[in-house]
Each structure stands twice: as C-alpha cells, then as structure tokens.
C-alpha cells in the first residue's frame, strides 16, 4: 500500500513542482489581471466537467463495478463508448454556443470581457474528451496496481503550458492566452499518448481489442452490470459535482468583486491543492482498489485495517501541512509568486485566501479517504446526500461572508462546507469504526508533535522575515 502511495505522491510532487513553475511564469507574465482571469475562466469549465465525469464519479464507480464484472473487456468498452459519446456531445454544444457557457461561468464579467473570453472557452474545452480517455485508461492501470504513468502524466500538461508561456512571454497579453489555451489541448494529447503506451506495455491492448471486437454481438451479456453502474453513477455524479459546483460558485461570485479576485482564489487554491493532492488524493487513489477488493471478498476487517493505517499516515502529514501553511502563508506566496506583475497587494490578498482554505485541509483530506468506504460498498446515494448538505452549507456561508470578508469569505465558506462533509461521512462510515481507529498512541504523538512543530515554525518565520 505505502509503495503505491509514495509512487503517487512522488509523481504528483513532480507534476506540482512543474505546475508551480508554470504558475510562477503565469503570475509574472499576466499577474492578477483581466487576462489571467479570462484564462482561468476558460480552463475552469473543462476542469469542472473533467472532475465531475472523469476523475471523480467515473473512477469511484467504475473500479468497484469493474472488479465485480465477470466480463471485464465487454463491460469496460461498453462504458467507455457511452461516456465518450456524451462528452463529445457536450464538447460540440460548448463550441456551438461558447458565449452562453462563458456567461454562465462568469456572469460578473461585462459584455466586452465575455466576448474576449469566448474563443478561449471553445479551445480549452477540447481538453475534456482527451482527459476522459486518459481517466478511463488510468482506471484500468490502477486495477493492475500501476500508478506511475497517471501520477507523472500531469507533468506533460504542465510542460506544455510552460512551453507555451516561454514562447509567448514577449507577446501581447491576449496572444499569451491563445498560446496557453492551445497548450492545454497539446498537453491533454500528450497525456493520452503516455497512457496508450502504458496500456500496451501492461498487456491490456488484448482486453480492449476483445471488448471492441465482440461488443456489438455480446453487449447484452453486460446489460445487468451496465445498469447497476448507471444506477450508482448518477448519485456519484452529484456527490462529486458538489465540490466542483462550490468551486464554480467561488469563481462566479468572485467575478462580481474587484478585478483580480478570481486570480487570488486561483493562486491560493493552487497552493492548497498541493498537500491535498500530494497526500490525500495520492493515498486515496492507492488504497481504493485494495479496499474495494477486500470488501468485494467480504473481508471488512482487513479493509478497516488498511483504512486505519492510511488514516494516521494522512493525518500526520495534513496537520503538519496545515500548521506550516497557515504560519508561513505570506512567505509561501511571496517566494512562489511575488515578482513581475504580481505585486505586494496581490501577495497579501492571496495569502489571506490561502489561510482560509488551509483551515479546511484536514477535513477535506480525511473526507476523501473515508468516502472511499461508501463508494466501495455501493453507498453512492448516501455520499450524494452528504455532498448536497455540504453544498447548501457552503452557499449559505458564501452569501453571508462575501460582503464583510470579500474573496477570503468565499474560501472560508468552502472550508466550513468541508467540515460538514467530513462529519456526515464519518456518521455513515460509523462512529464506532472511527473511534476504533482513533484509539491509539498516535493521538498523543500527534498532539505533542503539533506543539513542537508550531514552536519551530514560529522561530523559522522570524528567521525568514529578515530576508523577505
């Protein structure tokens, strides 16, 4: 288990380092301007659908269903064709009516800005069918306990965007956005090619070829498997989409605030997502196939043991990341972004938003771990209900906090939604199971470590203040 976690973490770390270099270049070239807002808006729409259809609901429902299916080749290809067709239709619709979709995601933009953003929304959306195909192939590789290709492939997207920024750095801002948008599509293509190569090397081409070859004649064999998948998928879509809807609403509400607010959210969220992806997502991806198999074989005790080990590993890392991030928020933003068009005021606003996000790092991370239990036990409907409650809490607090706290209030509202989501997820998981995991000397070590680490961070902050 831990080997898979470290593989994922190292791959994500490598990709995120490149991602931060990409963001550093973007911040230096575009800063927090109307052009950076336009690109983030254009790239946010395909990312919204990607996380709902591809990385989120699809993987979490597909893997348990794939593990249980007796006709894996037919089942996997049947599901792939259905979803790729839906995504291609959505892509076509966005390209037919790009202005409408731009208005939906950035209602606060004026008519001129929406007109400027429209072509970039069309270009960026071609990333969606590419990344869905990547996600499908990644799920097959994960079932075979091969995680490296998926973990490292995001680096290809970042390299493509870095290349686009380097080629366009001396051009007009609007041209830079064009370069970035085409860089997104090229990056998605490279990711797909990398996964096709991995599928070939893992010997899975035969499975996919067999699925395509016999699908027309034998699709009825997997009718029951497909029906069960669809029944679980639609609640899973909603369960996964609420977090993305929350991010979407963040952007929508921020578009009504001062220019640059969308960019403050973006840069702060990029930093917040590093420990979340590096630790929580890497751990969840690594442990999910294992937990799903144990539960499929009615070995709940073994599944709980694996979950407990992952819990303590994740908790120590997330608590350390939270304390470090909050104490050093301004210093982190300064070191990463404050240069060129990214000025001191932008640093102050971004670091405040980052602090609000980081308060919710632990609940967001643990929720990603424990919700796997619900998906592995086909409890997608319960997960969807929890997500709905969390979204409603977020909306109430976002509308309450936006006037007095501005863009930082939106980040705080998201954090409070994360706490609510974890509470109800643990309630369904079972408080008895959770407290059984919690009863450990590790809790004392955690408390002592927090005290010592906070003191060391304060000393380190004073040391940094001399040089920053």
C-alpha positions, 0 to 999 in steps of 0.5 A: 500500500505505502509503495503505491502511495509514495509512487503517487505522491512522488509523481504528483510532487513532480507534476506540482513542482512543474505546475508551480513553475508554470504558475510562477511564469503565469503570475509574472507574465499576466499577474492578477489581471483581466487576462489571467482571469479570462484564462482561468475562466476558460480552463475552469469549465473543462476542469469542472466537467473533467472532475465531475465525469472523469476523475471523480464519479467515473473512477469511484464507480467504475473500479468497484463495478469493474472488479465485480464484472465477470466480463471485464473487456465487454463491460469496460468498452461498453462504458467507455463508448457511452461516456465518450459519446456524451462528452463529445456531445457536450464538447460540440454544444460548448463550441456551438454556443461558447458565449452562453457557457462563458456567461454562465461561468462568469456572469460578473464579467461585462459584455466586452470581457465575455466576448474576449473570453469566448474563443478561449472557452471553445479551445480549452474545452477540447481538453475534456474528451482527451482527459476522459480517455486518459481517466478511463485508461488510468482506471484500468492501470490502477486495477493492475496496481500501476500508478506511475504513468497517471501520477507523472502524466500531469507533468506533460500538461504542465510542460506544455503550458510552460512551453507555451508561456516561454514562447509567448512571454514577449507577446501581447497579453491576449496572444499569451492566452491563445498560446496557453489555451492551445497548450492545454489541448497539446498537453491533454494529447500528450497525456493520452499518448503516455497512457496508450503506451502504458496500456500496451506495455501492461498487456491490456491492448488484448482486453480492449481489442476483445471488448471492441471486437465482440461488443456489438454481438455480446453487449447484452451479456453486460446489460445487468452490470451496465445498469447497476453502474448507471444506477450508482453513477448518477448519485456519484455524479452529484456527490462529486459535482458538489465540490466542483459546483462550490468551486464554480460558485467561488469563481462566479461570485468572485467575478462580481468583486474587484478585478483580480479576485478570481486570480487570488482564489486561483493562486491560493487554491493552487497552493492548497491543492498541493498537500491535498493532492500530494497526500490525500488524493495520492493515498486515496487513489492507492488504497481504493482498489485494495479496499474495494477488493477486500470488501468485494471478498467480504473481508471488512476487517482487513479493509478497516485495517488498511483504512486505519493505517492510511488514516494516521499516515494522512493525518500526520502529514495534513496537520503538519501541512496545515500548521506550516501553511497557515504560519508561513502563508505570506512567505509561501506566496511571496517566494512562489509568486511575488515578482513581475506583475504580481505585486505586494497587494496581490501577495497579501490578498492571496495569502489571506485566501490561502489561510482560509482554505488551509483551515479546511485541509484536514477535513477535506483530506480525511473526507476523501479517504473515508468516502472511499468506504461508501463508494466501495460498498455501493453507498453512492446515494448516501455520499450524494446526500452528504455532498448536497448538505455540504453544498447548501452549507457552503452557499449559505456561508458564501452569501453571508461572508462575501460582503464583510470578508470579500474573496477570503469569505468565499474560501472560508465558506468552502472550508466550513462546507468541508467540515460538514462533509467530513462529519456526515461521512464519518456518521455513515462510515460509523462512529464506532469504526472511527473511534476504533481507529482513533484509539491509539498512541498516535493521538498523543504523538500527534498532539505533542508533535503539533506543539513542537512543530508550531514552536519551530515554525514560529522561530523559522518565520522570524528567521525568514522575515529578515530576508523577505 
